């Protein structure tokens, strides 16, 4: 497999700039999840890689092959880029058997029949679907159809495999199973996979690295999931990856308060050294709010819900609602506060950010003018 490099890619539609000077490198043999809100340009980037969009500037390289270079006027046709693609809706042909679906890319390349059969069966073996070779898609489950789509992407020995929301249409249990399947297939083959999703939890479970895109199409952080969770580059990353609480901070000269309708002294150990946090907001993740009856911060539990592997709480701190998650180990070690009871809380690994500006309201007329695009073409 090969690495993938995007260098200063710019793509626009009808005067609307989606990506501007976008750069990213995916290392060979890694799964990199491209994560961001809808409309941030994830699909546009993938279409440029596949050769379905022509960027205005920049270059795209896979291994030592230049697929696109605006300055050198290189633009390899889509069918010659040797990139596998797995779509979220499977895109398997209903009138073809499993092995016919998997063999199709090789037939388009006019490979010998013996080679086609051998390679198709090998691809099905990689996804544990050989016994279903003669089945029609209608005889398969959703997860099995997605395995067929993955086998079809692997059959041509593609340099890179792109997966565009491949588990969105599966139920929760199948999504979990498919994430494990994708990881095992990647380990066996050493494949380079670019996985596109807006599902942060799937990305955290699957990826070697995550590339976080902001709504304006810029790349705001690229790194391991641990680095992104513990050291978010900005408020957008902190807020987008997981659910968080934000509490306004007031005060000065080292004495700060949490403004929750009522003012609560911010424990000194939470104040960053040498930092002025007046007018900022304290951000804390749900599982970084810890019950501690010795704490001076007292909140009232308004609701408690058991979710199987964890408890989910809503607390009232003054007039501010705080959401908390507590895993089963912590619940067994320290107990679970009941609804209606007061409890002490403390924060672990808080972050401080400027308040979020009011969101721009887009008029209906303006919204109508915006064009939508899918991996296949213009949306309607």
Secondary structure as UniProt FT lines:
FT   STRAND          4..13
FT   TURN            14..15
FT   STRAND          16..26
FT   TURN            28..29
FT   STRAND          31..36
FT   TURN            38..39
FT   HELIX           42..50
FT   STRAND          57..62
FT   TURN            63..64
FT   STRAND          65..69
FT   TURN            70..73
FT   STRAND          74..75
FT   HELIX           78..80
FT   STRAND          83..86
FT   TURN            88..89
FT   TURN            94..95
FT   HELIX           98..108
FT   TURN            109..110
FT   HELIX           113..126
FT   TURN            127..128
FT   HELIX           130..132
FT   TURN            133..134
FT   HELIX           137..139
FT   HELIX           142..154
FT   TURN            155..156
FT   STRAND          160..164
FT   TURN            166..169
FT   HELIX           172..189
FT   STRAND          193..197
FT   HELIX           200..206
FT   STRAND          209..213
FT   TURN            215..216
FT   STRAND          219..223
FT   HELIX           225..230
FT   HELIX           235..240
FT   STRAND          244..252
FT   TURN            253..254
FT   STRAND          255..259
FT   STRAND          263..265
FT   HELIX           268..270
FT   TURN            273..274
FT   TURN            278..279
FT   STRAND          280..285
FT   HELIX           286..288
FT   STRAND          289..291
FT   TURN            293..294
FT   STRAND          298..306
FT   STRAND          310..317
FT   TURN            318..319
FT   STRAND          320..327
FT   HELIX           328..334
FT   TURN            339..340
FT   STRAND          342..347
FT   STRAND          351..354
FT   HELIX           364..369
//
